[in-house]
Amino acid sequence: MKMMKNMRKEPLNDTQLLMSITIGIFIVMYLAAIVFLGGGFLHAQQIFDMLNDNASLIIVSCALTIVMIGGGIDISVGAVTSLVVMSCVLYLNSGGNIIVSILLAIGIGLGFGLVHGFLISYLEIQPFIVTLAGMFFARGMTTILSVNPQKVDHEAFAKLRDMKIEIPFLGYTAKNGNFVPARMELGVVVALVCLIFIFVLLKYIRLGRNFYAMGGNQQSALMLGINVKRTRFLSYILSGLLSGISGYVFMMHTGAGNATNAAGMEMNAIASSIIGGTLLTGGVGNVIGTFFGTLTLTTIKKIVVSSGLNDPWWQSITTGGMLCFFIMLQSVVLGKRAKKKNS
């Protein structure tokens, strides 16, 4: 009898439940796209193209997930990404070294993380106000560096940018009879490494568990002996670090810098996190869900374009509709779950 009880599966917690719903909706949506639209959805390269185009978004979405799990918000990540891109482009074009440019990207991200974390954690200023100021500052600094678009003219960086990882067994035969292997950019590898690192941090490391405790109930976290101020400070440090890495990955994908780079990325990152099951109230979320939230968001946009609705506002409308749908779904599912527990 004891063995049978031990063999019973424990019920999914809120994070696992919402993540499972997101993964299920993504699979259904993508299969529907294959059946009704066909085309590129039939090839594995479509998934890799989605990853190639959104590697930097995956990284900043992980950053938002960490902050939101802790009950905060960071709307500066897109602007910091843009500033990193422009700074590194200008540095490389002046004859700079690739290693130093990577350190520059990380340094800029950590700088914003340190300032945001200190103001929010130790001076107790509202996260929205602090990161809004950081967003304006980063956008302004990007414009000061250069108003005009700047293309990276650096031989060593060009080799890094053009580097592709080929996966032959996932390739396909084109109409002309040539075999086309699936290709993945180096930035996707960086994004997946960041994703795995944050997943391990949140699931197996004490700091990650402290993020959940802090976001779930700050007073309870204090009673458990958690240093809430330091924990919140570290969440913004991680957010800044990931924003810096995201900027370099973005530059590796585009090979250029622009004052409008990554415009709206913070909104897409928040949407990806929410669709992935992260609650704005804190305490619930998972970067695996965020990853599938990003893929779900990208898939619906590709479905809209493949359906012939090429005007940009259709993508905004569908994104808004999907976000509302997932927020209502989370509210209904968690509401029923709470009632069931209470009864």
N, C-alpha and C positions, 0 to 999 in steps of 0.2 A: 504493500500500500504506500509506504514511504517513497519507494522508487517511482511509482505511478504519479505521485504528487510532484516529485522533483522533475519528472518528464513533462509535466504540463507547461505549456508556454506561458510566459508572463505576458500580460497585455501590453500593447505598445504604449509608450508614453506620448505626450503631446507632440514632441519634436519628431519622433519616429512616424507617428500617424500622419502628420501634415506632409512630411517628406515623401511618404509612400503615396499619398494622394497626388502630389506633384509629379512623381515619376510615372504613375499610372496615366495621368492626363497627357503627359508628353508622349508616351508610347502610343496611346490611342490616336493622338493628333498626328503623329508622324506616319503611322500606318494608314490613316485616312488620307493623308497627302499622297502617299504612294499609290493608293487605290484610285483616287479620283483625279489626281493631277499627273502622276507618273513623272516623266522627264528626269530632271536631275535628282529627284527624291529617290529614284531607283538605285542610285550609285552611292557607295560609301563615301565618295569624295564630297558629297553634299554635307555630310556631318563634319568632315575635316575642314571644309570651307567655312562652315559656321564657327568652328573652333579657331581657325586662322584669323577670321575677321573680328572675333570677340575675345581673344586671349587677354587683352588688357582689361576688358569689361569683367571677365571672370575674376581677375585679381582684385579689382576695386570692389566687386560685389562681396568677395570674402572679407575685405576690410570693413564694409558696411555691416556685414553679418556679425562680426565680432563686436562692433560698437553697439549695434541694436540688441544683441543678446544681453549686453550689460546695461540696457535701458537708456542708451544715449543715441546720438545721431551725428553724422558728419557729412555735411553737404559741400565740403570743400574738395573732395577727392578728385572730381573732374578738372577743376581749375589747377590743382597741384600737378596732376598728370600733364596738363597743357604746359605749365611752366617748366616742368622737367624736360619735356620734349624740346621746347624752344631753346632752353639753356644748353642742352647737350648737342643740339644741331649746331648752334653757333660755336660752341667749344670745339667740336670735331672739325668744323670748317676752318677754324683758325690753326689747324694742324695738331690738335690735341690727341692724346692717347686714349684708346678704347677703355682700358682698365680704369683710368682716371675718370672717364666720362660715366662709367657705371657707378663709381664711388660718388661722383657729383650728383647723380640721380638719387641715390640712396640718401646722401647728405641732405638734399633739399626736402625729401619726404620726411626724414627724421626731424628736421628743423621745424616743420609745420606740426608734426606730431608732438614734439616737446612743448611748443608754445600752447597748442590747443589743450593738451593734457594738463599742463600746469594751471591754465586759466579756469578750466572746467572743474578739475579735481580739487585743487587747493584754494582757489579764490571763489569757487562755487558759483561761477557765472553760467548762465544757461547755455547748453551745448549748441542749440540752434543759432544763438546770437554770435557766439565765438566762431563757429565754423562758417557762418555767413560772412563775417568780417574777413576770415581767412580766404574765402572764395573770392571776394572782391579784391583783396590784396594780391592774390596769385594771378588773377585775370589782369589786373593793372600792371604788374611786373612783367607779365608775358608781352603785353602791348608795348611797354617801354623797351624791351629787348629788341623787338622787331614787329612792325605793323605788317610788313610784306611777308608772303610765304617764303620759306627757306628750305632748299633741298640739300640733303647731306651729300657733300662732295668729299668723300673720304674713302680711299681705296680699301683699307682693311675693313671698315664698317660695311662697305658694299658687299664684300665676301660673306660677312656675317649675316647681313640682311637677306642675301640670295640663297643662303644655306637651307636646304629642304631635306626632310627625312622621308625617304620613299618606303612605302609598304606595298610590295608587289602583289601579295595574295588578296589585297582588298581593291585592286585595280579593276579596270573594265576595258572592253574592246570598243573603240570609237567606230563611228559610221564608216570611216575610211579604211577600217581594218587594222589600224595601229592599236597596240596595247598601251593603255595609259595607267601607270601605277598611281596609287593614292599618295598624295603628298601632304606633309604636315610641316608647318614652319617651326623654327626653333623657339619662337615665343610661346607656342602651345605647350612645349615641354616645361618651360619656366612656369607657366600658369598652373600646370598640373602638379608640379613640385610644390608650389605655394599652397595649392588646394590640399594636398596630402599633409603638408606640414601643419596647416591650421586645423585639419580634421583630427590629427593626432593630438595636437595641443588641447583642443576642446574636449576630446573624449578621454584621454589618458593622463593628462598632466594637471596637477593641482590648480595652476593658474586658470586653465580653461574652465574647470569646475567652479572656480570662484566667480568667473564671468556670469555663469548661469545663476549662481546663488545671489549675486549682486543685482542682476536684472529681475530675478523673481521676487525678491523682497529684501530691500536694503537693510531694514531693521533686523531681520532674521540673520542676514549675513554678518552684521556687526556682532550679534549675540553669539555667533559661531566662531568669533575671533578673527574674522576676515578683515584685513586692512582695506576698506572700501575705497579710500582715496587713492592709495597706491595701485589697486587693481584697475580702477577707472583710468588712472594716468597711463598705465601700461597698455590698456585697450586702445588709447589714442596714439600711443607710440607705434603700435603694430599697424594701425590704420595709416599713419603717415609713411611708415616703411613700405607697406604694400602699394601705396599711391606712387611712391618713387619708382618702385620696380615696374609698376603698370606703365608709367611714362616711358621708360626705356623700351618696354615690349611694344608699346604703341609706335614708337619711333622705328623699331626694327620692322614693323609691318608696313608703315607708310613710307619710310625713308625720307620724311620731310617734316618741317615744323610750320605751324600756322597759329596766328593769334586766336583763331576759333577752334583749334584742336580740342577734341574731347568735349565739345559743347553739349551739355545735357547728359553727360556720362553719369553724373551723380544720381540723376533721376532714374536712369535705366538700371543703375546698380541697386537703388532702393527697391525698384519694381522687381528686379530679379530676386532679391532677398525675400521680399514679401511673398512672391509667387512660390518661392522655394520653401515657405513655411516659417519664416522668421517673423515674430510678432513685434510690432512697434512698441508694445508695452514692456518688452524685455523678458528674459528667462527662457525663451523657446526659440530654437533655430538650429540649423545644421548646414555646414558648407556643402555637403553633398546635395542637399535639397536646393541650395542656392545655385549650384552648378546646373542642375536640371531646370531650375527656374530661368537661368540665362538661356539655355537651349530652347525652352518652351517659348520664351519671349522672341527669340530669333526665328523659330519655326513659324510662328504665327505671322511674323512680318514677311517671311519668304512665301508663305501661302497667299498672303494678300497680293504680293507682287506677281506671283505665278497665276493668280486669278484675273490679271489684267488691270488691277487697280494700282497704277503706278504713281499716282499723285501722293506726295508725302503725307498729306493730312489723313489719308486712310490708315497709314501705319500708326499715327498718333491716336486715332479714334479706337482702333483695335487694341492697342496697348492699354489705353485707359479703360476700355470695356473689360479686358482680361484682368486688369488689376482690381477693378471693382468686384468682378466675379470671385476672385480668389479671397478677397477680404471678407465678402459675405459668406463664402464657403467655410473659411476659418471660423468665423463667428458662429455659424450654425453648428458645425461639427464639434467645436469645443464647448458650446453652450449645452448641447445634448449630452455630451460626455460628462460635464459638471453636474447636470441634473441626475444622470444615472448614478454617479458616485454618491450624491447626497441622499438619493432614495435607497 
